Amino acid sequence: MEIIILLFSLTFLILFVFRIIIEPTYIMVFNKPIYVHLYMFPKEISPRYKSVLEREFRFYRNLPLAKRKYFRHRVQSFMENYQFVGREGLAVTEEMKVKIAATSVMLTFGMRNYLSDLFETILIYPDIFLSPSSDEYHKGEFNPAAGVVVFSWKHFIEGIEYDNDNLNLGLHEFAHVLHLDSLKRRRIGSSSVIYTDMFDKIMEYIAKPQNREKLMKAEYFRLYAYTNQYEFIAVILEYFFETPMVFRQKLPELYFMVEKMINFKQD
C-alpha cells in the first residue's frame, strides 16, 4: 500500500513539475508545446470513412502516414464528444459527421487541445436558417450562450467541394470557436497562450498603416475580413488552408504569423 501511495505521489509530482515548470519554460523559449500528439489507445474510424477523408480532404492526403492515424483518432473522438442534430427534416448521416469533425480537426491539428467545451451540439439545417440570436438568415453561426455551432449543410459542403476558393463555412465557424476557446484557456505557459499571443501580434501588425496598405494592395482577402478583428482571423484561417501558397507569396509576414498561431506548418 505504501508503494502505491509513493508511486502515486511521485507521478503527481512529475506531472506538476512538467505542467508548471518544464513546459511553460519550453513554450517561452520555443513558442510551441513540447508535444501535440500522444494517445495511449488511438481510436480508429471505419475503412469507409477513411476513404471519405482521402477523397474529400487535401489536408489529410498531404499528411505523413503516422499523422493520418492521429487525424483519424481525433475525428473519431470529436464525433463521440458532440451531439449532431438535423433540423427541418434533415437526417444526419455518419459521413456528414465525419466531414464536420475533419474540418474542425484540420484547424486544430497543431494544438494539443482540440475538443472545446464551449459547445455541446452541432445543429445542421438543409440551407440557410433564421437565427434566433439576430433574427436574420445565416449560413452558419457559433452561439456560445446556447452551446451550439450551427451550419447550413448546403453551404458547409460547398466549402469542402471547392477547396481553393477561400470560402469554407466549417473552417470559419470553428475558427470562432477556437478563438474564444483559446482566450478562455489562456494561462502563462499553456498552449493556448501561443495562439492568443500571436493573435495580439497579428492585430498589432495590421494596425500599422504600412501593413494595412500591403493588405489593400494585395487585394487578396475578401472585404468581409475587415468587419472586425474576429472576422478577420476567421477569414484568414480559411485562406491559410484553402490557398496557402498564394497566401505565403502575397503576404509572407502575415502567413508565418498565422502558422505560428495555430502551430502548424504546411509543407
KETORLO-218981 format. One line per 2 residues: number of its first residue (from 1); their letters; for each residue x, z, y of C-alpha. Coordinates in nm, 2 decimals. Layout:
BEGIN
NUM> A> X Z Y ~ ...
# end
This chain:
BEGIN
1> ME> 0.00 0.00 0.00 ~ 0.29 0.09 0.24
3> II> 0.45 -0.25 0.17 ~ 0.12 -0.43 0.25
5> IL> 0.09 -0.24 0.58 ~ 0.46 -0.31 0.66
7> LF> 0.42 -0.69 0.59 ~ 0.10 -0.70 0.80
9> SL> 0.28 -0.52 1.09 ~ 0.58 -0.75 1.06
11> TF> 0.35 -1.06 1.06 ~ 0.16 -0.93 1.36
13> LI> 0.49 -0.86 1.55 ~ 0.63 -1.21 1.47
15> LF> 0.31 -1.38 1.59 ~ 0.30 -1.16 1.90
17> VF> 0.66 -1.24 1.99 ~ 0.60 -1.61 1.93
19> RI> 0.29 -1.62 2.14 ~ 0.41 -1.40 2.43
21> II> 0.78 -1.48 2.45 ~ 0.91 -1.77 2.24
23> EP> 0.65 -2.04 2.30 ~ 0.59 -1.96 2.67
25> TY> 0.96 -1.99 2.73 ~ 0.98 -2.32 2.53
27> IM> 0.69 -2.46 2.73 ~ 0.85 -2.36 3.06
29> VF> 1.18 -2.54 2.96 ~ 1.05 -2.84 2.78
31> NK> 0.69 -2.88 2.92 ~ 0.54 -2.92 2.57
33> PI> 0.43 -2.69 2.29 ~ 0.67 -2.61 2.00
35> YV> 0.43 -2.77 1.76 ~ 0.10 -2.96 1.77
37> HL> 0.00 -3.03 1.41 ~ 0.02 -2.76 1.14
39> YM> -0.25 -2.75 0.88 ~ -0.23 -2.53 0.57
41> FP> -0.51 -2.72 0.40 ~ -0.57 -3.05 0.57
43> KE> -0.92 -3.19 0.53 ~ -1.00 -3.55 0.44
45> IS> -1.27 -3.80 0.51 ~ -1.42 -4.04 0.25
47> PR> -1.25 -4.38 0.20 ~ -1.55 -4.55 0.35
49> YK> -1.49 -4.37 0.68 ~ -1.11 -4.42 0.66
51> SV> -1.19 -4.80 0.68 ~ -1.40 -4.73 0.99
53> LE> -1.11 -4.57 1.16 ~ -0.88 -4.86 1.06
55> RE> -1.12 -5.12 1.17 ~ -1.25 -4.97 1.49
57> FR> -0.97 -4.77 1.64 ~ -0.65 -4.94 1.75
59> FY> -0.51 -4.59 1.84 ~ -0.54 -4.48 1.47
61> RN> -0.39 -4.80 1.34 ~ -0.09 -4.75 1.56
63> LP> -0.02 -4.40 1.43 ~ 0.25 -4.34 1.16
65> LA> 0.10 -4.27 0.82 ~ 0.17 -3.89 0.84
67> KR> -0.01 -3.86 1.18 ~ -0.30 -4.07 1.05
69> KY> -0.36 -3.78 0.80 ~ -0.36 -3.53 1.08
71> FR> -0.60 -3.75 1.27 ~ -0.84 -3.76 0.98
73> HR> -0.82 -3.39 0.94 ~ -0.92 -3.34 1.30
75> VQ> -1.20 -3.59 1.27 ~ -1.35 -3.41 0.97
77> SF> -1.31 -3.07 1.14 ~ -1.48 -3.20 1.46
79> ME> -1.78 -3.32 1.26 ~ -1.81 -2.99 1.09
81> NY> -1.78 -2.79 1.41 ~ -2.06 -2.96 1.62
83> QF> -2.42 -3.05 1.57 ~ -2.52 -3.41 1.62
85> VG> -2.88 -3.47 1.72 ~ -3.06 -3.80 1.77
87> RE> -3.31 -3.84 2.04 ~ -3.61 -4.08 2.09
89> GL> -3.62 -4.15 1.71 ~ -3.26 -4.23 1.67
91> AV> -3.13 -4.15 1.33 ~ -2.77 -4.02 1.34
93> TE> -2.55 -4.15 1.06 ~ -2.22 -4.02 0.93
95> EM> -2.05 -4.33 1.07 ~ -2.18 -4.25 1.41
97> KV> -2.04 -3.90 1.38 ~ -1.70 -4.04 1.27
99> KI> -1.68 -4.27 1.58 ~ -1.77 -3.99 1.82
101> AA> -1.53 -3.75 1.66 ~ -1.25 -4.00 1.65
103> TS> -1.29 -4.07 2.02 ~ -1.25 -3.70 2.11
105> VM> -0.96 -3.66 1.87 ~ -0.78 -3.96 2.02
107> LT> -0.80 -3.80 2.36 ~ -0.67 -3.46 2.25
109> FG> -0.43 -3.57 1.98 ~ -0.12 -3.45 2.17
111> MR> -0.27 -3.10 2.20 ~ -0.29 -2.82 1.95
113> NY> -0.63 -2.70 2.06 ~ -0.88 -2.99 2.01
115> LS> -1.21 -2.81 1.95 ~ -1.38 -2.69 2.26
117> DL> -1.63 -2.40 2.27 ~ -1.78 -2.54 2.59
119> FE> -2.04 -2.73 2.39 ~ -2.21 -2.69 2.05
121> TI> -2.43 -3.00 2.04 ~ -2.39 -3.38 2.09
123> LI> -2.72 -3.55 2.18 ~ -2.74 -3.92 2.12
125> YP> -3.00 -4.14 2.28 ~ -3.05 -4.51 2.19
127> DI> -3.00 -4.62 2.55 ~ -2.99 -4.47 2.90
129> FL> -3.17 -4.14 2.93 ~ -3.33 -3.93 3.20
131> SP> -3.10 -3.64 3.27 ~ -3.29 -3.31 3.34
133> SS> -3.00 -3.18 3.55 ~ -3.01 -3.46 3.80
135> DE> -3.35 -3.63 3.74 ~ -3.16 -3.96 3.72
137> YH> -3.09 -4.21 3.44 ~ -2.75 -4.17 3.28
139> KG> -2.54 -4.34 3.02 ~ -2.36 -4.01 2.94
141> EF> -2.30 -3.66 3.06 ~ -2.14 -3.33 2.99
143> NP> -2.36 -3.03 3.07 ~ -2.16 -2.70 3.00
145> AA> -2.45 -2.49 3.11 ~ -2.66 -2.63 2.83
147> GV> -2.37 -2.66 2.59 ~ -2.42 -3.03 2.53
149> VV> -2.25 -3.36 2.55 ~ -2.49 -3.65 2.58
151> FS> -2.44 -4.02 2.51 ~ -2.64 -4.34 2.52
153> WK> -2.54 -4.49 2.18 ~ -2.56 -4.84 2.32
155> HF> -2.30 -4.77 2.58 ~ -2.09 -4.55 2.37
157> IE> -2.05 -4.81 2.10 ~ -1.97 -5.08 2.37
159> GI> -1.67 -4.86 2.47 ~ -1.53 -4.89 2.11
161> EY> -1.61 -5.25 2.05 ~ -1.45 -5.36 2.38
163> DN> -1.13 -5.16 2.37 ~ -0.94 -5.32 2.65
165> DN> -1.20 -5.34 2.93 ~ -1.12 -4.99 3.06
167> LN> -1.48 -4.88 3.01 ~ -1.51 -4.61 2.74
169> LG> -1.80 -4.38 2.78 ~ -1.69 -4.15 2.50
171> LH> -1.34 -4.10 2.65 ~ -1.49 -4.05 2.99
173> EF> -1.73 -3.77 2.89 ~ -1.48 -3.60 2.66
175> AH> -1.23 -3.61 2.94 ~ -1.46 -3.39 3.15
177> VL> -1.48 -3.15 2.85 ~ -1.10 -3.15 2.82
179> HL> -1.06 -3.08 3.19 ~ -1.29 -2.79 3.21
181> DS> -1.17 -2.65 2.88 ~ -0.81 -2.66 2.99
183> LK> -0.90 -2.47 3.31 ~ -1.08 -2.21 3.10
185> RR> -0.80 -2.16 2.85 ~ -0.52 -2.16 3.12
187> RI> -0.27 -1.88 3.09 ~ 0.10 -1.86 3.16
189> GS> 0.29 -2.01 2.86 ~ -0.02 -2.17 2.70
191> SS> -0.05 -2.54 2.61 ~ -0.34 -2.57 2.85
193> VI> -0.12 -2.49 3.14 ~ 0.07 -2.81 3.07
195> YT> -0.25 -3.01 3.13 ~ -0.35 -2.81 3.44
197> DM> 0.00 -2.81 3.60 ~ 0.02 -3.19 3.56
199> FD> -0.33 -3.23 3.69 ~ -0.22 -3.04 4.00
201> KI> 0.08 -3.27 4.03 ~ -0.13 -3.58 4.00
203> ME> -0.36 -3.45 4.28 ~ -0.05 -3.39 4.49
205> YI> 0.07 -3.74 4.41 ~ -0.25 -3.92 4.51
207> AK> -0.28 -3.71 4.82 ~ 0.03 -3.87 4.97
209> PQ> -0.06 -4.17 5.19 ~ 0.21 -4.39 5.04
211> NR> 0.09 -4.33 4.69 ~ -0.27 -4.39 4.79
213> EK> -0.16 -4.72 4.93 ~ 0.00 -4.81 4.60
215> LM> -0.32 -4.73 4.42 ~ -0.52 -4.95 4.66
217> KA> -0.27 -5.24 4.64 ~ -0.27 -5.23 4.26
219> EY> -0.64 -5.29 4.25 ~ -0.64 -5.15 3.90
221> FR> -0.88 -4.86 3.88 ~ -1.25 -4.92 3.93
223> LY> -1.40 -4.78 4.25 ~ -1.58 -4.50 4.07
225> AY> -1.25 -4.33 4.01 ~ -1.24 -4.24 4.37
227> TN> -1.57 -4.05 4.37 ~ -1.39 -3.71 4.33
229> QY> -1.09 -3.57 4.15 ~ -1.28 -3.50 3.83
231> EF> -1.40 -3.86 3.80 ~ -1.05 -3.98 3.89
233> IA> -0.90 -3.80 3.60 ~ -1.17 -3.92 3.36
235> VI> -1.14 -4.28 3.47 ~ -0.76 -4.29 3.45
237> LE> -0.77 -4.15 3.10 ~ -0.99 -4.44 3.00
239> YF> -0.73 -4.68 3.14 ~ -0.45 -4.49 2.97
241> FE> -0.59 -4.55 2.63 ~ -0.75 -4.89 2.68
243> TP> -0.48 -5.08 2.87 ~ -0.16 -4.86 2.85
245> MV> 0.09 -5.14 2.90 ~ -0.08 -5.27 3.22
247> FR> -0.12 -4.91 3.35 ~ 0.25 -4.85 3.29
249> QK> 0.35 -5.17 3.46 ~ 0.13 -5.14 3.77
251> LP> 0.16 -4.76 3.83 ~ 0.45 -4.62 3.62
253> EL> 0.49 -4.28 3.80 ~ 0.12 -4.20 3.75
255> YF> 0.12 -4.33 3.40 ~ 0.41 -4.10 3.29
257> MV> 0.23 -3.80 3.46 ~ -0.08 -3.87 3.25
259> EK> 0.14 -3.90 2.94 ~ 0.28 -3.55 3.01
261> MI> -0.06 -3.41 3.10 ~ -0.20 -3.48 2.75
263> NF> 0.14 -3.46 2.57 ~ 0.11 -3.80 2.41
265> KQ> 0.33 -4.10 2.43 ~ 0.20 -4.44 2.33
267> D> 0.47 -4.65 2.16
# end
